[in-house]
Amino acid sequence: MIVAARLERSLGFRSPRALDLGSYAAALAIAYGVKRFCSTAGADELEFLLRPTAAMVELLTGCAFVAERGAGFFSRELSVVIAPVCAGANFLVVAFTALVLGFSARAQGPRRKGAWFLASAAGAYLATLVVNATRITLSLRLAEPLHANGLSAAAVHRLLGIGVYLGGLLMLYALAGRVFAKRTLSALELGVPLGVYAAVTLVTPWLGGAGATARYWTHASVVGAAVVGAAILAAAWKLAKPDVTRRQPQREPPASPQEAQSGARAAPSACAGPRGGAARGRPNRPSLQCE
């Protein structure tokens, strides 16, 4: 019981209630449904992700992208296609699930919990567009330099994808932590998005039978190293950060009118001389109060 109480205090959770469990169950169900839908959807079904992503990449690169029915968005200048596999569906699922699981219990009351549930969906969608457009733009800019240094196209795509997605996820989660906790999240609290990321990118494909291929284990080794490295860096940064928390001085409660009147009558005697007058050569000094 003591360990559980300390763990709840460190994570910022209260005792889970039925509404919290309902939020978790709904988030997991929605995440499963979105994951399943996006895994088989085509370019037309994923246009709500592909079109705004292509618009952002066009803004960042200055190269036009044109919609091609059934394929995605094609750029003749760059000779690349933003296809359904580039929609960022995994990041959308991970971001939404992490935000709900990590902060739903901190919202007070059913209305705030419902509002945070909807805000998590909206925030995850917007973050997916920004992070995915950033990843695609970096891939276009850095693919040739990295490939010239001996990295294959698949390796460049994998490294940039993991780095940008994981970094964007932690930044989004840390921003949400600042909104709720008004402080920097601890390494233990950052375990929520890291755990969700590992579950969606590693456990789910393994359950689907991808573990029988060598390509999965290559990808899993890179993802696992990135998750462990991010956890170590977060813990090291938290330990190295100085504690700047200051204790606020405690203020005494205001005195009642009777106490204030009696104190006003007794105050002149504190600085009075032997005959009731002010002591000569000694200026009146206010009494020191220790807070």
C-alpha atoms as an extended CHARMM CRD file, in Angstrom:
* protein
*
       291  EXT
         1         1  MET       CA              0.0000000000        0.0000000000        0.0000000000  PROA      1               0.0000000000
         2         2  ILE       CA              2.7970000000        2.4200000000        0.8210000000  PROA      2               0.0000000000
         3         3  VAL       CA              4.5650000000        1.6940000000       -2.4680000000  PROA      3               0.0000000000
         4         4  ALA       CA              1.3120000000        2.1790000000       -4.3980000000  PROA      4               0.0000000000
         5         5  ALA       CA              0.6230000000        5.4750000000       -2.6360000000  PROA      5               0.0000000000
         6         6  ARG       CA              4.1110000000        6.7670000000       -3.3950000000  PROA      6               0.0000000000
         7         7  LEU       CA              3.7920000000        5.6740000000       -7.0110000000  PROA      7               0.0000000000
         8         8  GLU       CA              0.4500000000        7.4580000000       -7.3570000000  PROA      8               0.0000000000
         9         9  ARG       CA              1.9050000000       10.6400000000       -5.8630000000  PROA      9               0.0000000000
        10        10  SER       CA              4.9630000000       10.5320000000       -8.1360000000  PROA      10              0.0000000000
        11        11  LEU       CA              2.8110000000       10.0590000000      -11.2290000000  PROA      11              0.0000000000
        12        12  GLY       CA              0.2280000000       12.6020000000      -10.1710000000  PROA      12              0.0000000000
        13        13  PHE       CA             -2.6540000000       10.1160000000      -10.1950000000  PROA      13              0.0000000000
        14        14  ARG       CA             -5.4800000000        9.7350000000       -7.7670000000  PROA      14              0.0000000000
        15        15  SER       CA             -7.1190000000        6.3730000000       -7.1560000000  PROA      15              0.0000000000
        16        16  PRO       CA             -8.5500000000        5.1950000000      -10.4940000000  PROA      16              0.0000000000
        17        17  ARG       CA            -12.3070000000        5.6130000000      -10.6530000000  PROA      17              0.0000000000
        18        18  ALA       CA            -14.9280000000        4.2230000000      -12.9860000000  PROA      18              0.0000000000
        19        19  LEU       CA            -14.8380000000        7.3310000000      -15.1660000000  PROA      19              0.0000000000
        20        20  ASP       CA            -11.0650000000        7.1310000000      -15.5300000000  PROA      20              0.0000000000
        21        21  LEU       CA            -11.2230000000        3.4600000000      -16.4470000000  PROA      21              0.0000000000
        22        22  GLY       CA            -13.9580000000        4.2630000000      -18.9330000000  PROA      22              0.0000000000
        23        23  SER       CA            -11.7380000000        6.9100000000      -20.5340000000  PROA      23              0.0000000000
        24        24  TYR       CA             -8.8470000000        4.4570000000      -20.7580000000  PROA      24              0.0000000000
        25        25  ALA       CA            -11.0470000000        1.7610000000      -22.2850000000  PROA      25              0.0000000000
        26        26  ALA       CA            -12.5520000000        4.1980000000      -24.8040000000  PROA      26              0.0000000000
        27        27  ALA       CA             -9.1050000000        5.4910000000      -25.7900000000  PROA      27              0.0000000000
        28        28  LEU       CA             -7.7540000000        1.9820000000      -26.3130000000  PROA      28              0.0000000000
        29        29  ALA       CA            -10.8220000000        0.9760000000      -28.3200000000  PROA      29              0.0000000000
        30        30  ILE       CA            -10.5630000000        4.0600000000      -30.5470000000  PROA      30              0.0000000000
        31        31  ALA       CA             -6.8220000000        3.5410000000      -30.9860000000  PROA      31              0.0000000000
        32        32  TYR       CA             -7.4000000000       -0.0770000000      -32.0270000000  PROA      32              0.0000000000
        33        33  GLY       CA            -10.1080000000        0.9500000000      -34.4670000000  PROA      33              0.0000000000
        34        34  VAL       CA             -8.0030000000        3.7160000000      -36.0280000000  PROA      34              0.0000000000
        35        35  LYS       CA             -4.9880000000        1.4230000000      -36.2700000000  PROA      35              0.0000000000
        36        36  ARG       CA             -7.0160000000       -1.2970000000      -37.9310000000  PROA      36              0.0000000000
        37        37  PHE       CA             -8.7020000000        1.1360000000      -40.3320000000  PROA      37              0.0000000000
        38        38  CYS       CA             -5.4890000000        2.8630000000      -41.3910000000  PROA      38              0.0000000000
        39        39  SER       CA             -3.6600000000       -0.4230000000      -41.9550000000  PROA      39              0.0000000000
        40        40  THR       CA             -6.0090000000       -1.3170000000      -44.8200000000  PROA      40              0.0000000000
        41        41  ALA       CA             -7.1930000000        2.1230000000      -45.9840000000  PROA      41              0.0000000000
        42        42  GLY       CA             -6.1760000000        3.5950000000      -49.3040000000  PROA      42              0.0000000000
        43        43  ALA       CA             -5.1660000000        7.1020000000      -50.2830000000  PROA      43              0.0000000000
        44        44  ASP       CA             -8.7570000000        8.2770000000      -50.6520000000  PROA      44              0.0000000000
        45        45  GLU       CA             -9.7300000000        7.1040000000      -47.1510000000  PROA      45              0.0000000000
        46        46  LEU       CA             -6.6040000000        8.6790000000      -45.6260000000  PROA      46              0.0000000000
        47        47  GLU       CA             -7.0100000000       12.0150000000      -47.4010000000  PROA      47              0.0000000000
        48        48  PHE       CA             -7.7740000000       13.6850000000      -44.0540000000  PROA      48              0.0000000000
        49        49  LEU       CA             -4.1260000000       13.0030000000      -43.1600000000  PROA      49              0.0000000000
        50        50  LEU       CA             -2.4270000000       13.0590000000      -46.5520000000  PROA      50              0.0000000000
        51        51  ARG       CA             -3.8410000000       16.3140000000      -47.9470000000  PROA      51              0.0000000000
        52        52  PRO       CA             -2.8640000000       18.6450000000      -45.0430000000  PROA      52              0.0000000000
        53        53  THR       CA              0.4780000000       16.8640000000      -44.7240000000  PROA      53              0.0000000000
        54        54  ALA       CA              1.2090000000       17.3980000000      -48.4130000000  PROA      54              0.0000000000
        55        55  ALA       CA              0.2200000000       21.0650000000      -48.0700000000  PROA      55              0.0000000000
        56        56  MET       CA              2.6930000000       21.5280000000      -45.1940000000  PROA      56              0.0000000000
        57        57  VAL       CA              5.4870000000       19.7490000000      -47.0740000000  PROA      57              0.0000000000
        58        58  GLU       CA              4.7570000000       21.9350000000      -50.1050000000  PROA      58              0.0000000000
        59        59  LEU       CA              5.0190000000       25.0080000000      -47.8870000000  PROA      59              0.0000000000
        60        60  LEU       CA              8.3030000000       23.8490000000      -46.3610000000  PROA      60              0.0000000000
        61        61  THR       CA              9.9700000000       22.7080000000      -49.5810000000  PROA      61              0.0000000000
        62        62  GLY       CA              8.4430000000       25.0690000000      -52.1180000000  PROA      62              0.0000000000
        63        63  CYS       CA              7.6280000000       22.1320000000      -54.4020000000  PROA      63              0.0000000000
        64        64  ALA       CA              4.0640000000       21.5120000000      -55.5450000000  PROA      64              0.0000000000
        65        65  PHE       CA              2.2370000000       18.2860000000      -54.7130000000  PROA      65              0.0000000000
        66        66  VAL       CA             -0.6880000000       17.1500000000      -56.8570000000  PROA      66              0.0000000000
        67        67  ALA       CA             -3.2990000000       14.6120000000      -55.8000000000  PROA      67              0.0000000000
        68        68  GLU       CA             -3.3110000000       11.3850000000      -57.7690000000  PROA      68              0.0000000000
        69        69  ARG       CA             -6.3540000000        9.2370000000      -57.2570000000  PROA      69              0.0000000000
        70        70  GLY       CA             -5.5450000000        6.0070000000      -55.4500000000  PROA      70              0.0000000000
        71        71  ALA       CA             -1.8440000000        6.8350000000      -55.0230000000  PROA      71              0.0000000000
        72        72  GLY       CA             -1.5390000000        9.8930000000      -52.7950000000  PROA      72              0.0000000000
        73        73  PHE       CA              0.1170000000       13.2300000000      -53.5440000000  PROA      73              0.0000000000
        74        74  PHE       CA              2.8440000000       13.3720000000      -56.1800000000  PROA      74              0.0000000000
        75        75  SER       CA              5.5760000000       15.9680000000      -56.7480000000  PROA      75              0.0000000000
        76        76  ARG       CA              7.0760000000       15.9960000000      -60.2210000000  PROA      76              0.0000000000
        77        77  GLU       CA              9.9160000000       18.2600000000      -59.1170000000  PROA      77              0.0000000000
        78        78  LEU       CA             11.0250000000       15.8960000000      -56.3750000000  PROA      78              0.0000000000
        79        79  SER       CA              9.7950000000       12.6650000000      -58.0110000000  PROA      79              0.0000000000
        80        80  VAL       CA              8.2780000000       11.4860000000      -54.7280000000  PROA      80              0.0000000000
        81        81  VAL       CA              4.8180000000       10.3700000000      -53.6670000000  PROA      81              0.0000000000
        82        82  ILE       CA              3.2910000000       10.9240000000      -50.2310000000  PROA      82              0.0000000000
        83        83  ALA       CA              1.5340000000        7.5650000000      -50.1170000000  PROA      83              0.0000000000
        84        84  PRO       CA             -0.7890000000        6.0320000000      -47.4820000000  PROA      84              0.0000000000
        85        85  VAL       CA              2.2030000000        4.4800000000      -45.7020000000  PROA      85              0.0000000000
        86        86  CYS       CA              3.4480000000        8.0410000000      -45.1120000000  PROA      86              0.0000000000
        87        87  ALA       CA              0.2090000000        9.2340000000      -43.4980000000  PROA      87              0.0000000000
        88        88  GLY       CA              1.5530000000        9.0520000000      -39.9330000000  PROA      88              0.0000000000
        89        89  ALA       CA             -1.2770000000        6.8940000000      -38.6150000000  PROA      89              0.0000000000
        90        90  ASN       CA              0.9310000000        5.2040000000      -36.0090000000  PROA      90              0.0000000000
        91        91  PHE       CA              1.9370000000        8.5510000000      -34.5410000000  PROA      91              0.0000000000
        92        92  LEU       CA             -1.7070000000        9.6230000000      -34.3970000000  PROA      92              0.0000000000
        93        93  VAL       CA             -2.6280000000        6.4870000000      -32.4470000000  PROA      93              0.0000000000
        94        94  VAL       CA              0.3570000000        6.7420000000      -30.1040000000  PROA      94              0.0000000000
        95        95  ALA       CA             -0.0880000000       10.4510000000      -29.3640000000  PROA      95              0.0000000000
        96        96  PHE       CA             -3.8210000000       10.1760000000      -28.6540000000  PROA      96              0.0000000000
        97        97  THR       CA             -3.4400000000        7.1010000000      -26.4420000000  PROA      97              0.0000000000
        98        98  ALA       CA             -0.5330000000        8.5540000000      -24.4680000000  PROA      98              0.0000000000
        99        99  LEU       CA             -2.3340000000       11.8410000000      -23.7970000000  PROA      99              0.0000000000
       100       100  VAL       CA             -5.4660000000       10.1160000000      -22.5140000000  PROA      100             0.0000000000
       101       101  LEU       CA             -3.6700000000        7.4890000000      -20.4190000000  PROA      101             0.0000000000
       102       102  GLY       CA             -1.2090000000        9.9920000000      -19.0300000000  PROA      102             0.0000000000
       103       103  PHE       CA             -3.4500000000       12.8990000000      -18.0530000000  PROA      103             0.0000000000
       104       104  SER       CA             -7.1120000000       11.8810000000      -18.0050000000  PROA      104             0.0000000000
       105       105  ALA       CA             -6.9730000000       11.0400000000      -14.2920000000  PROA      105             0.0000000000
       106       106  ARG       CA             -5.6520000000       14.5200000000      -13.5140000000  PROA      106             0.0000000000
       107       107  ALA       CA             -8.7160000000       16.2540000000      -14.9390000000  PROA      107             0.0000000000
       108       108  GLN       CA            -11.2690000000       17.0420000000      -12.2390000000  PROA      108             0.0000000000
       109       109  GLY       CA            -14.8680000000       16.1020000000      -12.9070000000  PROA      109             0.0000000000
       110       110  PRO       CA            -16.6880000000       14.4400000000      -15.8120000000  PROA      110             0.0000000000
       111       111  ARG       CA            -16.8600000000       17.5980000000      -17.9290000000  PROA      111             0.0000000000
       112       112  ARG       CA            -13.1540000000       18.2690000000      -17.7340000000  PROA      112             0.0000000000
       113       113  LYS       CA            -12.3530000000       14.6370000000      -18.4100000000  PROA      113             0.0000000000
       114       114  GLY       CA            -14.5720000000       14.7130000000      -21.4900000000  PROA      114             0.0000000000
       115       115  ALA       CA            -13.0370000000       17.9810000000      -22.6090000000  PROA      115             0.0000000000
       116       116  TRP       CA             -9.5370000000       16.5520000000      -22.2150000000  PROA      116             0.0000000000
       117       117  PHE       CA            -10.5550000000       13.4380000000      -24.1610000000  PROA      117             0.0000000000
       118       118  LEU       CA            -11.6280000000       15.6070000000      -27.1010000000  PROA      118             0.0000000000
       119       119  ALA       CA             -8.5990000000       17.8760000000      -26.7000000000  PROA      119             0.0000000000
       120       120  SER       CA             -6.3300000000       14.8220000000      -26.8160000000  PROA      120             0.0000000000
       121       121  ALA       CA             -7.8440000000       13.7670000000      -30.1320000000  PROA      121             0.0000000000
       122       122  ALA       CA             -7.5080000000       17.2620000000      -31.6050000000  PROA      122             0.0000000000
       123       123  GLY       CA             -3.9910000000       17.7480000000      -30.2530000000  PROA      123             0.0000000000
       124       124  ALA       CA             -2.8620000000       14.3560000000      -31.5150000000  PROA      124             0.0000000000
       125       125  TYR       CA             -4.2460000000       15.1080000000      -34.9930000000  PROA      125             0.0000000000
       126       126  LEU       CA             -2.5530000000       18.5010000000      -35.2480000000  PROA      126             0.0000000000
       127       127  ALA       CA              0.7200000000       17.1330000000      -33.8660000000  PROA      127             0.0000000000
       128       128  THR       CA              0.5880000000       14.2910000000      -36.3970000000  PROA      128             0.0000000000
       129       129  LEU       CA              0.3610000000       16.7430000000      -39.2860000000  PROA      129             0.0000000000
       130       130  VAL       CA              3.2410000000       18.8950000000      -38.0430000000  PROA      130             0.0000000000
       131       131  VAL       CA              5.5480000000       16.0290000000      -37.0350000000  PROA      131             0.0000000000
       132       132  ASN       CA              4.8580000000       13.9960000000      -40.1650000000  PROA      132             0.0000000000
       133       133  ALA       CA              5.4360000000       16.9720000000      -42.4650000000  PROA      133             0.0000000000
       134       134  THR       CA              8.6940000000       17.6630000000      -40.6360000000  PROA      134             0.0000000000
       135       135  ARG       CA              9.7920000000       14.0510000000      -41.0510000000  PROA      135             0.0000000000
       136       136  ILE       CA              9.0430000000       14.0130000000      -44.7820000000  PROA      136             0.0000000000
       137       137  THR       CA             10.7940000000       17.3300000000      -45.3320000000  PROA      137             0.0000000000
       138       138  LEU       CA             13.9000000000       16.1840000000      -43.4680000000  PROA      138             0.0000000000
       139       139  SER       CA             13.8860000000       12.9440000000      -45.4470000000  PROA      139             0.0000000000
       140       140  LEU       CA             13.8460000000       14.8930000000      -48.6930000000  PROA      140             0.0000000000
       141       141  ARG       CA             16.6320000000       17.2210000000      -47.5670000000  PROA      141             0.0000000000
       142       142  LEU       CA             18.9070000000       14.7050000000      -45.8500000000  PROA      142             0.0000000000
       143       143  ALA       CA             18.3830000000       11.5540000000      -47.8930000000  PROA      143             0.0000000000
       144       144  GLU       CA             21.1620000000       12.2450000000      -50.3910000000  PROA      144             0.0000000000
       145       145  PRO       CA             23.8180000000       13.4360000000      -47.8540000000  PROA      145             0.0000000000
       146       146  LEU       CA             23.1690000000       10.4850000000      -45.5690000000  PROA      146             0.0000000000
       147       147  HSD       CA             23.0710000000        8.0470000000      -48.4560000000  PROA      147             0.0000000000
       148       148  ALA       CA             26.4330000000        9.3930000000      -49.6380000000  PROA      148             0.0000000000
       149       149  ASN       CA             27.8730000000        8.4610000000      -46.2400000000  PROA      149             0.0000000000
       150       150  GLY       CA             27.0020000000        4.8060000000      -46.7240000000  PROA      150             0.0000000000
       151       151  LEU       CA             23.4690000000        4.5840000000      -45.3170000000  PROA      151             0.0000000000
       152       152  SER       CA             20.8400000000        2.8500000000      -47.4080000000  PROA      152             0.0000000000
       153       153  ALA       CA             17.5620000000        4.5290000000      -48.2910000000  PROA      153             0.0000000000
       154       154  ALA       CA             15.7010000000        2.2020000000      -45.9130000000  PROA      154             0.0000000000
       155       155  ALA       CA             18.0850000000        2.9820000000      -43.0680000000  PROA      155             0.0000000000
       156       156  VAL       CA             17.7420000000        6.7450000000      -43.6210000000  PROA      156             0.0000000000
       157       157  HSD       CA             13.9640000000        6.4740000000      -43.6700000000  PROA      157             0.0000000000
       158       158  ARG       CA             13.9570000000        4.3580000000      -40.5070000000  PROA      158             0.0000000000
       159       159  LEU       CA             16.3430000000        6.5350000000      -38.5180000000  PROA      159             0.0000000000
       160       160  LEU       CA             14.6490000000        9.8030000000      -39.4150000000  PROA      160             0.0000000000
       161       161  GLY       CA             11.2200000000        8.3430000000      -38.7880000000  PROA      161             0.0000000000
       162       162  ILE       CA             12.0760000000        7.0060000000      -35.3450000000  PROA      162             0.0000000000
       163       163  GLY       CA             14.0010000000       10.1040000000      -34.3040000000  PROA      163             0.0000000000
       164       164  VAL       CA             11.3970000000       12.6470000000      -35.4320000000  PROA      164             0.0000000000
       165       165  TYR       CA              8.3810000000       10.6620000000      -34.2510000000  PROA      165             0.0000000000
       166       166  LEU       CA              9.8650000000        9.8650000000      -30.8480000000  PROA      166             0.0000000000
       167       167  GLY       CA             11.1180000000       13.4040000000      -30.3360000000  PROA      167             0.0000000000
       168       168  GLY       CA              7.7960000000       14.9040000000      -31.3950000000  PROA      168             0.0000000000
       169       169  LEU       CA              5.9000000000       12.5550000000      -29.0860000000  PROA      169             0.0000000000
       170       170  LEU       CA              7.9980000000       13.4640000000      -26.0520000000  PROA      170             0.0000000000
       171       171  MET       CA              7.6940000000       17.1860000000      -26.8200000000  PROA      171             0.0000000000
       172       172  LEU       CA              3.9080000000       16.9050000000      -27.0990000000  PROA      172             0.0000000000
       173       173  TYR       CA              3.6870000000       14.9430000000      -23.8500000000  PROA      173             0.0000000000
       174       174  ALA       CA              5.9860000000       17.3540000000      -22.0240000000  PROA      174             0.0000000000
       175       175  LEU       CA              3.8620000000       20.2840000000      -23.2110000000  PROA      175             0.0000000000
       176       176  ALA       CA              0.7380000000       18.6010000000      -21.8620000000  PROA      176             0.0000000000
       177       177  GLY       CA              2.5770000000       18.0090000000      -18.5830000000  PROA      177             0.0000000000
       178       178  ARG       CA              3.3360000000       21.7010000000      -18.2940000000  PROA      178             0.0000000000
       179       179  VAL       CA             -0.3520000000       22.4670000000      -18.7520000000  PROA      179             0.0000000000
       180       180  PHE       CA             -1.4350000000       20.0820000000      -15.9960000000  PROA      180             0.0000000000
       181       181  ALA       CA              1.4440000000       19.9290000000      -13.5400000000  PROA      181             0.0000000000
       182       182  LYS       CA              3.0100000000       23.3790000000      -14.1530000000  PROA      182             0.0000000000
       183       183  ARG       CA              6.3920000000       21.6830000000      -13.9710000000  PROA      183             0.0000000000
       184       184  THR       CA              8.8180000000       19.5130000000      -15.9090000000  PROA      184             0.0000000000
       185       185  LEU       CA              7.7780000000       15.8650000000      -16.0260000000  PROA      185             0.0000000000
       186       186  SER       CA              9.9630000000       13.2480000000      -14.3900000000  PROA      186             0.0000000000
       187       187  ALA       CA             11.6050000000       10.3490000000      -16.1900000000  PROA      187             0.0000000000
       188       188  LEU       CA              9.0530000000        7.9840000000      -14.6470000000  PROA      188             0.0000000000
       189       189  GLU       CA              6.1790000000       10.0120000000      -16.0560000000  PROA      189             0.0000000000
       190       190  LEU       CA              7.7730000000        9.9920000000      -19.5240000000  PROA      190             0.0000000000
       191       191  GLY       CA              7.5300000000        6.2050000000      -19.3790000000  PROA      191             0.0000000000
       192       192  VAL       CA              3.8730000000        6.4860000000      -20.4400000000  PROA      192             0.0000000000
       193       193  PRO       CA              4.5000000000        7.8010000000      -23.9840000000  PROA      193             0.0000000000
       194       194  LEU       CA              7.5810000000        5.6130000000      -24.3790000000  PROA      194             0.0000000000
       195       195  GLY       CA              5.6060000000        2.5420000000      -23.3400000000  PROA      195             0.0000000000
       196       196  VAL       CA              2.7280000000        3.3480000000      -25.6830000000  PROA      196             0.0000000000
       197       197  TYR       CA              5.1690000000        4.0000000000      -28.5350000000  PROA      197             0.0000000000
       198       198  ALA       CA              6.8890000000        0.6560000000      -27.9870000000  PROA      198             0.0000000000
       199       199  ALA       CA              3.5470000000       -1.1520000000      -27.7290000000  PROA      199             0.0000000000
       200       200  VAL       CA              2.1890000000        0.2510000000      -31.0010000000  PROA      200             0.0000000000
       201       201  THR       CA              5.3910000000       -0.0290000000      -33.0430000000  PROA      201             0.0000000000
       202       202  LEU       CA              6.7390000000       -3.3150000000      -31.6410000000  PROA      202             0.0000000000
       203       203  VAL       CA              4.1710000000       -5.3730000000      -29.7570000000  PROA      203             0.0000000000
       204       204  THR       CA              1.2650000000       -4.8760000000      -32.1680000000  PROA      204             0.0000000000
       205       205  PRO       CA              3.2270000000       -5.9680000000      -35.2940000000  PROA      205             0.0000000000
       206       206  TRP       CA              4.6740000000       -8.9100000000      -33.3760000000  PROA      206             0.0000000000
       207       207  LEU       CA              1.1810000000      -10.0760000000      -32.4070000000  PROA      207             0.0000000000
       208       208  GLY       CA              0.2340000000       -9.8060000000      -36.0580000000  PROA      208             0.0000000000
       209       209  GLY       CA              2.9460000000      -12.2640000000      -37.0450000000  PROA      209             0.0000000000
       210       210  ALA       CA              5.6340000000       -9.8300000000      -38.1700000000  PROA      210             0.0000000000
       211       211  GLY       CA              8.1070000000      -11.3870000000      -35.7280000000  PROA      211             0.0000000000
       212       212  ALA       CA              8.7990000000      -14.1680000000      -38.2190000000  PROA      212             0.0000000000
       213       213  THR       CA             10.6290000000      -11.7870000000      -40.5680000000  PROA      213             0.0000000000
       214       214  ALA       CA             14.1680000000      -10.4760000000      -40.2640000000  PROA      214             0.0000000000
       215       215  ARG       CA             12.9970000000       -7.0130000000      -41.2700000000  PROA      215             0.0000000000
       216       216  TYR       CA             10.8990000000       -6.7760000000      -38.1110000000  PROA      216             0.0000000000
       217       217  TRP       CA             13.8210000000       -7.5830000000      -35.8150000000  PROA      217             0.0000000000
       218       218  THR       CA             16.0130000000       -5.0400000000      -37.5700000000  PROA      218             0.0000000000
       219       219  HSD       CA             13.3710000000       -2.4060000000      -37.0200000000  PROA      219             0.0000000000
       220       220  ALA       CA             12.7200000000       -3.6020000000      -33.4600000000  PROA      220             0.0000000000
       221       221  SER       CA             16.3770000000       -3.3350000000      -32.5110000000  PROA      221             0.0000000000
       222       222  VAL       CA             16.5350000000        0.2950000000      -33.6530000000  PROA      222             0.0000000000
       223       223  VAL       CA             13.2400000000        1.2110000000      -31.9700000000  PROA      223             0.0000000000
       224       224  GLY       CA             14.2260000000       -0.5490000000      -28.7520000000  PROA      224             0.0000000000
       225       225  ALA       CA             17.5730000000        1.2230000000      -28.6350000000  PROA      225             0.0000000000
       226       226  ALA       CA             15.8890000000        4.5750000000      -29.2820000000  PROA      226             0.0000000000
       227       227  VAL       CA             13.3110000000        4.0460000000      -26.5120000000  PROA      227             0.0000000000
       228       228  VAL       CA             15.9300000000        2.9430000000      -23.9760000000  PROA      228             0.0000000000
       229       229  GLY       CA             18.2360000000        5.7900000000      -24.9720000000  PROA      229             0.0000000000
       230       230  ALA       CA             15.4390000000        8.3450000000      -24.6140000000  PROA      230             0.0000000000
       231       231  ALA       CA             14.5820000000        7.0040000000      -21.1460000000  PROA      231             0.0000000000
       232       232  ILE       CA             18.2280000000        7.1940000000      -20.0350000000  PROA      232             0.0000000000
       233       233  LEU       CA             18.6190000000       10.7310000000      -21.3600000000  PROA      233             0.0000000000
       234       234  ALA       CA             15.4180000000       11.8500000000      -19.6380000000  PROA      234             0.0000000000
       235       235  ALA       CA             16.5550000000       10.3710000000      -16.3220000000  PROA      235             0.0000000000
       236       236  ALA       CA             20.0400000000       11.8670000000      -16.6190000000  PROA      236             0.0000000000
       237       237  TRP       CA             18.6600000000       15.3020000000      -17.4960000000  PROA      237             0.0000000000
       238       238  LYS       CA             16.2560000000       15.2120000000      -14.5720000000  PROA      238             0.0000000000
       239       239  LEU       CA             19.0150000000       14.2280000000      -12.1450000000  PROA      239             0.0000000000
       240       240  ALA       CA             21.3790000000       16.8870000000      -13.4600000000  PROA      240             0.0000000000
       241       241  LYS       CA             18.7720000000       19.6490000000      -13.2960000000  PROA      241             0.0000000000
       242       242  PRO       CA             19.1070000000       21.6780000000      -10.0730000000  PROA      242             0.0000000000
       243       243  ASP       CA             16.1080000000       21.9510000000       -7.7940000000  PROA      243             0.0000000000
       244       244  VAL       CA             15.0120000000       25.5680000000       -7.9610000000  PROA      244             0.0000000000
       245       245  THR       CA             11.8180000000       25.0870000000       -6.0170000000  PROA      245             0.0000000000
       246       246  ARG       CA             11.5440000000       27.6680000000       -3.2620000000  PROA      246             0.0000000000
       247       247  ARG       CA              9.4830000000       27.3150000000       -0.1700000000  PROA      247             0.0000000000
       248       248  GLN       CA              6.9600000000       30.0810000000        0.1640000000  PROA      248             0.0000000000
       249       249  PRO       CA              6.9820000000       31.8170000000        3.5720000000  PROA      249             0.0000000000
       250       250  GLN       CA              4.0070000000       31.0180000000        5.7130000000  PROA      250             0.0000000000
       251       251  ARG       CA              1.8520000000       33.9930000000        6.5140000000  PROA      251             0.0000000000
       252       252  GLU       CA              0.0690000000       34.3560000000        9.8000000000  PROA      252             0.0000000000
       253       253  PRO       CA             -3.7150000000       34.6440000000        9.6240000000  PROA      253             0.0000000000
       254       254  PRO       CA             -5.1000000000       38.1830000000       10.0220000000  PROA      254             0.0000000000
       255       255  ALA       CA             -5.7290000000       39.2460000000       13.5750000000  PROA      255             0.0000000000
       256       256  SER       CA             -9.2390000000       39.7420000000       14.8660000000  PROA      256             0.0000000000
       257       257  PRO       CA            -10.4550000000       43.3190000000       15.6400000000  PROA      257             0.0000000000
       258       258  GLN       CA            -10.0890000000       42.6610000000       19.3780000000  PROA      258             0.0000000000
       259       259  GLU       CA             -6.4730000000       41.4850000000       18.9890000000  PROA      259             0.0000000000
       260       260  ALA       CA             -5.6370000000       44.4120000000       16.7210000000  PROA      260             0.0000000000
       261       261  GLN       CA             -7.0860000000       46.9050000000       19.2240000000  PROA      261             0.0000000000
       262       262  SER       CA             -5.2530000000       45.3880000000       22.1840000000  PROA      262             0.0000000000
       263       263  GLY       CA             -2.0070000000       45.2840000000       20.1830000000  PROA      263             0.0000000000
       264       264  ALA       CA             -2.3850000000       48.9420000000       19.2510000000  PROA      264             0.0000000000
       265       265  ARG       CA             -2.7720000000       49.9050000000       22.9000000000  PROA      265             0.0000000000
       266       266  ALA       CA              0.2810000000       47.9000000000       24.0050000000  PROA      266             0.0000000000
       267       267  ALA       CA              2.5370000000       49.0630000000       21.1650000000  PROA      267             0.0000000000
       268       268  PRO       CA              3.7310000000       52.4060000000       22.6880000000  PROA      268             0.0000000000
       269       269  SER       CA              5.1250000000       50.6710000000       25.7870000000  PROA      269             0.0000000000
       270       270  ALA       CA              7.5870000000       48.7320000000       23.6430000000  PROA      270             0.0000000000
       271       271  CYS       CA              9.5390000000       51.8820000000       22.8080000000  PROA      271             0.0000000000
       272       272  ALA       CA              8.7990000000       53.8980000000       25.9440000000  PROA      272             0.0000000000
       273       273  GLY       CA             11.4970000000       55.1610000000       28.3100000000  PROA      273             0.0000000000
       274       274  PRO       CA             11.5890000000       54.7460000000       32.0480000000  PROA      274             0.0000000000
       275       275  ARG       CA              9.0490000000       57.5700000000       32.5490000000  PROA      275             0.0000000000
       276       276  GLY       CA              6.6570000000       56.4880000000       29.7900000000  PROA      276             0.0000000000
       277       277  GLY       CA              8.1390000000       58.8130000000       27.1060000000  PROA      277             0.0000000000
       278       278  ALA       CA             10.2920000000       57.9060000000       24.1600000000  PROA      278             0.0000000000
       279       279  ALA       CA             13.8580000000       57.0250000000       25.0620000000  PROA      279             0.0000000000
       280       280  ARG       CA             16.1920000000       59.9060000000       24.2460000000  PROA      280             0.0000000000
       281       281  GLY       CA             18.8310000000       59.1910000000       21.6140000000  PROA      281             0.0000000000
       282       282  ARG       CA             17.2200000000       55.8920000000       20.6610000000  PROA      282             0.0000000000
       283       283  PRO       CA             15.1390000000       55.9500000000       17.4780000000  PROA      283             0.0000000000
       284       284  ASN       CA             12.0380000000       53.8500000000       17.3730000000  PROA      284             0.0000000000
       285       285  ARG       CA             12.6460000000       50.5480000000       15.5390000000  PROA      285             0.0000000000
       286       286  PRO       CA              9.9500000000       48.2010000000       14.3300000000  PROA      286             0.0000000000
       287       287  SER       CA             10.0040000000       44.7360000000       15.8000000000  PROA      287             0.0000000000
       288       288  LEU       CA             11.3010000000       41.9420000000       13.5630000000  PROA      288             0.0000000000
       289       289  GLN       CA              8.8920000000       39.2100000000       12.5700000000  PROA      289             0.0000000000
       290       290  CYS       CA             10.1890000000       35.8140000000       11.4800000000  PROA      290             0.0000000000
       291       291  GLU       CA              8.0410000000       34.1650000000        8.8790000000  PROA      291             0.0000000000
